[in-house]
Amino acid sequence: MSSLWTPGGEHPVEPDAPAGGDLPLGKMGPEERQQAEEMARELAAVQEQVASAPAAVVVANHLMGFYELAAIHLSQQPPNMGEASVAIDALGAVVEKLPGRLGEAEATMRDALHQIRLAYVSVEKALRDAADAGESDESE
């Protein structure tokens, strides 16, 4: 019997138990069963690949996702500052909470955090300047 880890704890998973309303394996036709078994093998291979990678590498990959998410929100017209802020804060929280634990990627992650914070401030200033210029034009 295998198990599934969730933030709420470890949960046993029985191979023939229904998952998300799907048919139990024992009640599937041969083709459906073959597809389900292939998916299970693919999932096991992915899990093995993730388990063999150093956690610092996987975390750094996710951190770059936060960086890219922030950059996407900053590049929208108009920029979505609130959403960018969430991604930047998430990036900063992890980088600043794990000093010395992010391996070879740590310096890159610190640089990325610094650059995206500078970009945020730059976009915020441009928005403020544009708003100020709009107010000046209206008062003339």
HUGITA-V834750 format. One record per residue. N is the residue number from 1. RES is the residue in one letter. D_FIRST is the distance of its C-alpha to the first C-alpha in Angstrom with 1 decimal. Layout:
# HUGITA-V834750
n = <N,N>
res = <RES,RES>
d_first = <D_FIRST,D_FIRST>
This chain:
# HUGITA-V834750
n = <1,2,3,4,5,6,7,8,9,10,11,12,13,14,15,16,17,18,19,20,21,22,23,24,25,26,27,28,29,30,31,32,33,34,35,36,37,38,39,40,41,42,43,44,45,46,47,48,49,50,51,52,53,54,55,56,57,58,59,60,61,62,63,64,65,66,67,68,69,70,71,72,73,74,75,76,77,78,79,80,81,82,83,84,85,86,87,88,89,90,91,92,93,94,95,96,97,98,99,100,101,102,103,104,105,106,107,108,109,110,111,112,113,114,115,116,117,118,119,120,121,122,123,124,125,126,127,128,129,130,131,132,133,134,135,136,137,138,139,140>
res = <M,S,S,L,W,T,P,G,G,E,H,P,V,E,P,D,A,P,A,G,G,D,L,P,L,G,K,M,G,P,E,E,R,Q,Q,A,E,E,M,A,R,E,L,A,A,V,Q,E,Q,V,A,S,A,P,A,A,V,V,V,A,N,H,L,M,G,F,Y,E,L,A,A,I,H,L,S,Q,Q,P,P,N,M,G,E,A,S,V,A,I,D,A,L,G,A,V,V,E,K,L,P,G,R,L,G,E,A,E,A,T,M,R,D,A,L,H,Q,I,R,L,A,Y,V,S,V,E,K,A,L,R,D,A,A,D,A,G,E,S,D,E,S,E>
d_first = <0.0,3.8,6.8,10.3,13.4,16.5,19.8,19.0,16.1,12.4,10.5,6.9,6.4,5.7,7.2,10.2,10.9,14.1,14.4,18.0,19.5,18.4,18.1,14.8,14.2,15.5,18.7,19.5,22.4,22.1,23.4,21.1,18.0,19.4,20.0,16.5,15.1,17.9,17.2,13.5,15.1,17.8,15.7,13.9,17.5,18.8,16.3,17.2,20.8,20.8,19.1,21.9,24.6,26.3,25.6,29.4,29.6,27.0,28.7,32.1,31.0,30.1,33.4,35.3,33.8,35.3,38.6,38.7,37.9,40.8,43.1,42.4,43.3,46.4,47.5,47.5,50.9,51.2,48.8,46.0,46.5,44.2,41.1,42.2,42.5,38.9,37.7,40.2,39.3,35.6,36.6,38.9,36.6,34.1,36.8,38.8,35.9,34.6,37.9,37.4,33.7,33.7,34.7,37.1,36.7,38.0,41.7,40.9,39.0,41.8,44.3,42.4,42.3,46.0,46.9,45.0,46.6,50.0,49.3,48.5,51.7,53.7,52.5,53.1,56.6,57.4,56.4,58.6,61.4,61.2,61.2,64.2,66.0,65.4,66.9,69.9,70.6,70.5,73.0,75.6>
